[in-house]
Amino acid sequence: MTTAPDAHRSAGRPRTAVLSRERILAAAFALADVRGGDFTLAALARSLGVRPSALHHYFAGKDELIAGMRGQLTSRVGDHGFDTLPWHEAIIPWARTYRVTFGAHPGIVAALATLPVADEPESMLDYERIARAMHRDGYPEHRIVPAIVALESFIIGSALDSLTPEDNLRPVSAPDRTPHLTSAEEAARAQLRTHGRSAATETFEFGLAALVAGLRAAGTAATVSGPTESGV
């Protein structure tokens, strides 16, 4: 004899996934990839099938949500040996990973770059690793934060630059008016064919090497001569 299943018991998985911090962040990234950083919490709640008030159990407001998104991306960047390698060696793979990680979500980059870090833990620990390595290696203390900001500004700009056309600076309508730029652009494209890398990657690697070399030289000069009256 068979018995009827309990009508009051639900079988299988629930119809809607349980809301969590990780699920909210994943939905926020997906929404930002489509709408950019100006999406609303109401739109995010709709994408999750919940009321906006449900989000406030996890994030007090949008600024806190953006901080959480930044923290998650920063945790993906990871540690690249700052505790053991000289800062200028560890910074190269860190910068490469940072560019790829943040470049995967260009819609949110502007919001991440303009909102205060506000003690977001993953980001602060990342900055602390770099600052500790630079301090250990004798970099002038008053130059550590400016160096980090300069590097981060370059990386964020490079992440956005990877979305632009490779021939963005190629004169098209009147190349005869810009003979030097035209010649330089053609030479750059010829170099790309030699290296087999995209224009964005080639430009990033060139700029990163130049920036790190410049920061090292500026740090050495500041250590030898000390700050000037203007603080430089």
Backbone torsions as a table, in degrees:
resi	resn	phi	psi	omega
1	MET	NA	130.9	179.6
2	THR	-100.6	150.1	179.4
3	THR	-110.8	147.8	179.1
4	ALA	-70.7	142.9	178.7
5	PRO	-63.6	152.2	179.3
6	ASP	-63.0	116.1	-176.9
7	ALA	-67.8	-19.8	-176.9
8	HIS	-91.8	-0.3	-175.9
9	ARG	-106.7	127.6	179.0
10	SER	-89.3	133.1	-178.9
11	ALA	-101.8	152.5	175.6
12	GLY	79.6	-164.5	-177.4
13	ARG	-78.2	153.2	177.1
14	PRO	-64.7	153.9	-177.0
15	ARG	-65.8	-32.3	178.8
16	THR	-121.5	140.3	-179.6
17	ALA	-68.3	149.3	178.5
18	VAL	-68.2	133.2	-179.7
19	LEU	-69.3	138.8	178.8
20	SER	-149.1	165.8	178.0
21	ARG	-59.6	-43.1	-178.1
22	GLU	-65.2	-39.8	-179.6
23	ARG	-68.3	-38.7	178.4
24	ILE	-63.7	-44.7	-179.7
25	LEU	-63.5	-41.7	178.8
26	ALA	-61.4	-42.2	178.8
27	ALA	-67.4	-35.2	179.3
28	ALA	-66.2	-41.3	176.8
29	PHE	-63.3	-43.8	179.7
30	ALA	-61.8	-40.7	-179.7
31	LEU	-69.6	-41.4	-179.8
32	ALA	-66.1	-33.1	178.8
33	ASP	-63.6	-26.0	-179.5
34	VAL	-95.3	-44.6	-172.2
35	ARG	-103.9	-11.5	-174.1
36	GLY	84.6	-174.1	-174.1
37	GLY	-77.3	-2.3	-178.6
38	ASP	-92.5	17.0	176.5
39	PHE	-65.0	157.1	-179.5
40	THR	-103.5	159.9	175.9
41	LEU	-65.5	-30.2	177.8
42	ALA	-64.5	-41.9	178.5
43	ALA	-66.0	-39.0	178.2
44	LEU	-63.6	-42.7	179.1
45	ALA	-61.8	-41.8	178.5
46	ARG	-61.8	-39.5	-179.8
47	SER	-66.1	-24.1	179.4
48	LEU	-95.4	-8.6	-179.2
49	GLY	72.7	32.9	179.5
50	VAL	-131.0	171.7	174.3
51	ARG	-81.1	149.2	178.6
52	PRO	-54.1	-33.7	-178.8
53	SER	-61.8	-26.8	-179.9
54	ALA	-65.2	-29.3	-179.0
55	LEU	-69.9	-27.5	-175.7
56	HIS	-72.9	-8.6	172.0
57	HIS	-71.9	-19.2	-176.5
58	TYR	-114.2	-33.5	-178.2
59	PHE	-137.1	129.5	-177.3
60	ALA	-66.5	-30.4	-179.9
61	GLY	-168.7	-174.1	-175.8
62	LYS	-67.1	-36.8	178.9
63	ASP	-59.1	-41.3	179.1
64	GLU	-68.3	-34.9	176.3
65	LEU	-64.8	-46.0	178.7
66	ILE	-60.3	-40.1	177.4
67	ALA	-61.7	-39.8	177.4
68	GLY	-64.8	-37.3	177.2
69	MET	-64.9	-42.1	177.9
70	ARG	-62.6	-43.1	179.7
71	GLY	-61.5	-40.7	179.9
72	GLN	-66.0	-41.9	177.6
73	LEU	-64.3	-41.6	180.0
74	THR	-61.9	-39.3	179.3
75	SER	-65.2	-28.2	177.1
76	ARG	-72.6	-27.6	178.9
77	VAL	-65.3	-45.1	174.0
78	GLY	78.6	-178.2	-179.5
79	ASP	-97.7	133.4	-176.6
80	HIS	-117.0	33.6	172.7
81	GLY	92.2	24.1	-178.7
82	PHE	-63.8	-24.4	-179.2
83	ASP	-74.9	-20.3	-175.1
84	THR	-122.1	-30.0	-177.4
85	LEU	-93.2	154.7	170.2
86	PRO	-57.3	146.4	-173.9
87	TRP	-57.1	-37.4	-175.2
88	HIS	-74.2	-14.6	173.8
89	GLU	-89.0	-43.7	-179.6
90	ALA	-67.4	-28.5	-175.0
91	ILE	-69.1	-24.3	-176.7
92	ILE	-68.1	-56.4	177.2
93	PRO	-65.3	-31.1	176.2
94	TRP	-61.3	-47.2	-178.8
95	ALA	-63.8	-40.9	179.5
96	ARG	-62.4	-45.3	-179.2
97	THR	-68.5	-39.3	177.7
98	TYR	-57.4	-48.2	-178.5
99	ARG	-60.7	-46.1	-178.6
100	VAL	-67.3	-43.1	-176.7
101	THR	-64.7	-49.5	-179.4
102	PHE	-74.2	-31.5	178.6
103	GLY	-67.2	-19.0	178.2
104	ALA	-71.3	-16.5	-179.7
105	HIS	-131.8	65.8	-175.3
106	PRO	-63.5	-25.2	-177.7
107	GLY	-63.4	-24.0	-175.5
108	ILE	-104.2	-5.5	-173.5
109	VAL	-60.1	-44.0	-177.9
110	ALA	-60.9	-42.2	179.1
111	ALA	-66.1	-39.7	179.4
112	LEU	-65.2	-36.5	-175.6
113	ALA	-77.3	-24.1	-173.4
114	THR	-103.2	-22.0	179.0
115	LEU	-84.5	144.9	178.7
116	PRO	-60.8	147.5	177.0
117	VAL	-64.6	-35.9	172.2
118	ALA	54.3	46.0	175.9
119	ASP	61.9	23.2	174.9
120	GLU	-59.5	122.1	-165.5
121	PRO	-61.7	-45.5	-177.4
122	GLU	-62.9	-42.2	-179.7
123	SER	-66.1	-43.1	-178.6
124	MET	-65.7	-37.5	177.3
125	LEU	-66.3	-36.3	178.1
126	ASP	-64.9	-47.0	177.4
127	TYR	-63.1	-37.6	-179.9
128	GLU	-63.3	-40.2	178.0
129	ARG	-58.5	-44.9	-178.0
130	ILE	-68.5	-46.1	-179.5
131	ALA	-61.2	-40.6	179.6
132	ARG	-63.5	-41.8	-179.9
133	ALA	-66.1	-41.7	179.9
134	MET	-67.0	-40.3	177.7
135	HIS	-63.8	-44.1	178.3
136	ARG	-58.8	-37.6	-177.1
137	ASP	-85.3	7.2	174.0
138	GLY	84.6	17.8	179.2
139	TYR	-71.1	139.5	-179.0
140	PRO	-54.7	127.2	-172.9
141	GLU	-60.2	-37.2	-177.6
142	HIS	-72.7	-8.1	179.8
143	ARG	-105.4	-4.8	-175.1
144	ILE	-66.2	-51.2	-179.2
145	VAL	-64.2	-46.4	175.8
146	PRO	-57.4	-36.3	178.9
147	ALA	-65.9	-43.2	179.1
148	ILE	-63.7	-43.7	-179.9
149	VAL	-64.2	-40.9	178.5
150	ALA	-62.0	-44.4	178.4
151	LEU	-62.8	-46.8	-177.4
152	GLU	-65.6	-38.5	178.2
153	SER	-62.2	-42.5	179.0
154	PHE	-64.7	-43.0	-177.5
155	ILE	-65.8	-44.7	179.9
156	ILE	-62.8	-43.4	176.8
157	GLY	-61.6	-38.4	179.2
158	SER	-68.4	-34.3	177.2
159	ALA	-62.7	-40.5	177.8
160	LEU	-73.5	-34.9	-179.8
161	ASP	-63.6	-27.1	-179.7
162	SER	-65.4	-13.4	180.0
163	LEU	-92.5	-10.5	-177.2
164	THR	-84.3	159.3	177.0
165	PRO	-60.5	146.0	-177.7
166	GLU	-65.2	-27.0	179.7
167	ASP	-101.6	37.8	-174.3
168	ASN	-60.0	-31.7	-179.5
169	LEU	-101.1	11.5	-178.9
170	ARG	-77.8	118.8	176.1
171	PRO	-66.0	127.4	-175.6
172	VAL	-112.6	-54.1	-171.7
173	SER	-73.2	-36.4	-176.7
174	ALA	-145.5	69.2	-177.7
175	PRO	-62.6	-22.7	179.8
176	ASP	-68.0	-19.9	177.8
177	ARG	-78.5	-19.5	-178.2
178	THR	-129.5	64.4	-175.2
179	PRO	-61.4	-38.0	-178.5
180	HIS	-71.3	-41.7	177.6
181	LEU	-65.6	-41.5	179.2
182	THR	-60.4	-47.3	180.0
183	SER	-63.8	-41.0	-179.9
184	ALA	-66.0	-39.0	-180.0
185	GLU	-66.7	-40.5	178.0
186	GLU	-65.2	-40.0	178.0
187	ALA	-64.9	-38.3	178.8
188	ALA	-64.6	-42.1	179.3
189	ARG	-66.3	-35.2	176.6
190	ALA	-64.8	-37.9	178.1
191	GLN	-66.1	-37.2	178.5
192	LEU	-61.4	-40.8	179.4
193	ARG	-63.0	-31.9	179.1
194	THR	-71.1	-43.2	-176.2
195	HIS	-85.4	-22.3	-179.7
196	GLY	70.6	26.1	178.6
197	ARG	-115.7	160.2	177.4
198	SER	-69.2	159.8	179.0
199	ALA	-61.6	-39.9	-178.8
200	ALA	-64.4	-42.6	-179.8
201	THR	-69.1	-42.3	178.5
202	GLU	-61.0	-44.5	179.6
203	THR	-64.5	-42.1	179.9
204	PHE	-62.0	-47.7	-178.0
205	GLU	-63.1	-41.2	177.8
206	PHE	-63.1	-48.4	-178.8
207	GLY	-65.3	-40.2	-179.2
208	LEU	-64.0	-45.5	179.0
209	ALA	-61.5	-42.9	-179.7
210	ALA	-66.1	-41.6	-178.5
211	LEU	-66.0	-46.2	-179.8
212	VAL	-63.6	-42.1	178.7
213	ALA	-62.6	-41.4	179.1
214	GLY	-66.0	-40.3	178.5
215	LEU	-66.1	-38.5	177.3
216	ARG	-63.9	-45.2	-179.2
217	ALA	-64.4	-42.4	179.4
218	ALA	-64.5	-36.9	178.2
219	GLY	-66.1	-41.0	178.6
220	THR	-65.7	-42.9	179.7
221	ALA	-63.3	-41.0	-179.4
222	ALA	-67.4	-34.0	179.6
223	THR	-68.1	-39.0	-177.2
224	VAL	-74.5	-45.5	-173.3
225	SER	-98.7	-21.2	-176.4
226	GLY	81.2	166.6	-178.7
227	PRO	-66.9	146.1	175.3
228	THR	-82.5	-178.9	179.0
229	GLU	-61.0	-30.3	-179.9
230	SER	-83.0	-4.7	-179.9
231	GLY	91.3	1.2	-178.3
232	VAL	-80.6	NA	NA
